[in-house]
Amino acid sequence: MLDQARIRLLYYGLLLVFVALGIILTNVLVEDQVVLATVAGFMLLSMLILFKYLTWCADWKSVTHALIAIGTLVNIIDVFVVIQKVDIIAIQLVLIITIFSFYTVGQKWGLIYSILNLLPVIVFMLYGYKNMYIIDFVPEKVDQSTIIICVIANFVLLLFIHNHFYKTYLSNIKQLKQTSEEQSNLNYTLETAIDKAEKSSQAKSEFLSTMSHEIRTPLNAVIGMTNLLIMSNPRPDQTENLEILKFSASNLLAIVNDVLDFNKIESGKIVFENIRFNLVELMNSICGGQSIKAHEKGLDFKLLVDDVLQNKVIIGDPTRITQVIFNLVSNAIKFTKQGCITVRVALFEDRHDRVTIHFSVKDTGIGIEPDSLDAIFEPFTQESVTTTRQYGGTGLGLAIVKRLLELKGVKMQVNSQPGQGSEFSFNMEFLVSTEVPVESSVKLQPTTQQDNDLSHLKILIAEDNVVNTMLMKKLFSKWKIQTSFAENGERAVEQVQYGNFDVILMDLQMPIMNGFEAATEIRKLMDTKKANTPIIALTASALTEIREKVFQSGMNDYISKPFKPEELREKLISMTTEKAV
């Protein structure tokens, strides 16, 4: 806005000066004042040239400097040579140049031009005061009519400059006020939107937590009862039906877990661990179950791991690596009807304290069209509707893989040809533990049946769901474990006060007193033996915050529903062994 005002001022100012000089030139010619006519003619010609240059190339800054410089030169010539005195016209000209220069070329140049005009005038006045000024030139006698015309023209120019910039100033203030009001409205709208987004995010998390619990609770019963029936030596035809039931329930659980994992990634709640692990053992563990699925489908399965990795202990997050590889291998098996699945893990670069490892999962499946390569990594998206109908799935697997790798700064590479198969690969860097693994000279004896015998245990189960209570009762009866049940957290605390238990299995969402509160109260008991009873959290919620709250409330471990009986058994053995030690 300021630059626009300067250009308009310069444009119309040049026209106004041109008209004023035309009148002055006509007047001095009539009065036969040759010197003044020469000065006026020079200025008139200069104004014309500057105006044409401005309209030709719009270089307003150069024109402004030239105009002020000409005005300064003419003022000095008039004071020192032509008129040889400081009159009202000279003072007006100094004021015009000072005001005009500050408004148009800024404070720095305005100050410079003001000094260049004011200083000579002051010097001349000092010389004239001491009668020291001597120049061999007869000063011009300015006619009264010329003085009147010049004074009027200068006042008009001063009024024009002030009026123009005052209007600009007011417009600028109004625009700033309007912009400020608009900015305030935008800020308010933004704050409202952020508040709504935060509430929406919180509501989504709470919804997912609730839905997770509500879905996983009946799934726990379905999978648990299926496991119990399988453990009861059913007939072959019953075993087949039970395996189908267990497989379907496990698939449903996998879908729920994918949705929860994707939500955690999107909300930035994924935290990567840095723990020591053996990659070869991890890959064998991941691909063990997957190879069985591949063989059941009639596919060959190959796991190729560099031997050099056998003795390396790397530092990273085995859980997230498992998630990435498991999703890639599951997809490869799902979309391959015949042929082979090849999982390759190779040492790409070794720098002593860190290694870069190349992971690759290759299949001979349906392949991917080139224009669909980007779409397959989008959430809830598969290559086509036909693919979704034929193979099923939520389309979250590859989206989770991509986002997990991106959080680690890793990019996925995809090579695929329709009808021939696909290869997903990436390079990931790991720190290497510099500790040399030393084999223990004491060999651990194999766990005996007596060590696995849990019949001596007495366990308190705090669970409000009747179906889950029935499931736990049947499961523990097979292990010959003595069990007591509490329908809420308050009842659990009372039973711990009056009874002796080896382990407490604590559901988290219960009426009257939840599992967190109950665990906190148990840890406050006066009897240290009872207060230190191992507590394992049992919950259908799988959110990260729940796990943190579990340990903050004083519980020892955490197991998600639906749980595997073997997993629960191992935790019970671990807890009671540690307690005995």
C-alpha positions, 0 to 999 in steps of 0.5 A: 500500500505504501509503495502504491501511494508513493507511485501515485504521489510521484505520478500526479506530483510530476504533473502538478509541478509540470503545470506550475513550472509552465505558468512560472516560465510563461510569467518570467518570460513576459517579465524578461527575466532570462536567468529565471526563465533558464532555470524554469525551462531546465526544470520543466524539461527535466520534469518532462523527461522524468515523467516519460521515463516513469511511464515507460519503465515504472522505475519509480525509485530512480525517478524519485531520487532524480527528482529530489536531486534536481530540486536540491540542485535548483534550490542551491543555485537559486540561493547562492547564485540566482537570487542570492538570498533566503526567501519564502520560496527557498524555505518552501522548497526546502520543506517540500524536498524534506517532506517529499524525500521522507515520504517517498524514499524513507528515513535514511534518504530523507535525512540525507536529502534534508541535510543537503538542502538545509545545510547550504541554506544555513551556511548562506545565512551565516555568510550573509549575516557577516556580510562575507558573501561575495560572488561576481554575479548580479542577483536577479530581481524577482517580480512580485507576480513571480513570487506570488505564483511560486508561493501559491504553487509550493503551497498547493504542492505541500497540501497535495503531498500531505493530503495524499499521504494522510489519506494513505495513512487513514486507509492503512490504519483501517486496513490494519484494523480490518486485518486485525479483526479478521486475524482475531476471527481466524485465531478464534476459528483456529482455536475452536477447530483445534479444540474440536480436533483434540476432543475428536481425537480423544473421543476416537481414542476412547471409542477405540479403547471401548470397542477394543474391550467390547470386541476382545472380551467375547473373542477371549471367550471364543478363543479360550473355549476353543483352546479348552475344547482342543485340549480335551482330545476331541474327535478328528472331525471335531478338531477340524471344526475347532481349528476353523473356529480358532482360525476365524477368531484369530483373523478377527482379532488380527483385524482389531489389532491392525485398527488399534496399531494404525490408530496408535501410529497416526496419533504419534503414540508409537514408542520404539524400544532399544533392546538387545536381541538376536536377529536370526532367532527372531526371524526363525520365530517370525517365520516358523508359524508362517512357513506352516501356513505356506505349506498348508497352502501348498507353497514352498517357504524359504528363509535365507539369513546371512550366517554372519548375523548368527553371532551378532547381538543387535539393538533395536525394537524386535516387536516392531520388526516382527510386526513389519516382517509378519505383515509382509509375509502374511500378504505374500502368502495371502496373494500367492496361489502357487510357487514360493515365498522367499524371505531374505535377511542379508548384511548390507554394511558392517561398521563394527558398532552398527550394521545396515541389514537388507530385508526382502520378502519375495513371492510368486503371487498375483503381482501389482499393477504399476499405477497401483503401487502407491495406492496399496500403502494407503490405509483401508485401500487394496489394489482393486475391489476385486482383490478385496472381494477375493482375498479379504483383509482391511488394507491396513497391513502395508499402511502400518508397515510403511508408517512404521518404517517412515518413523524410523527414516526407512523407505520401502522398495517395491518391485512387482510384475502383474501375474509374476509376483512382488518383492518388498525390501528395505534397508534398516540400520541397527546398533550392535552390542559390542559385548561378546556373547559368552556361553554359560558354563552351567547348562540349564537343566530341561524343565521337568514336569514337576517344575511345570506342575501348577497344582500347588498354586492358589490364584485369585481371579478378579473378573466381572464377566461371567463367561470369562470367569467360567473360562478361567475356572475350566482352564485352571481346573485342567492345570489343577490350580486352586482358584478364588474369584472376585466380581469387582476390585473392592471384593478382590482387596477384601479377599487378599486381606483375609486369604493367602494367594500366590498370584492375582489375575486382575481385570482392569475394567470392573464395577465399584473399584477397577483393577488399577485402584484395587492393585494400588490398595493391595500394595498399601496393605500392612502385611508386606507378604500380601502387599507384594503378591504378584499381580498380572493385569488381564484386560481386553484393552490394547492401548499403550496408555493402559500398559503404562498405567498397569505398571504405575499402579504397581502390577507386575505384568500384563497380558491381553485378552484373548490370551494364549493358554501357554503364554499365561502358563509361562507367566504364572511359572515365571511369577511364582519362580521369582517369588520363591527366589 
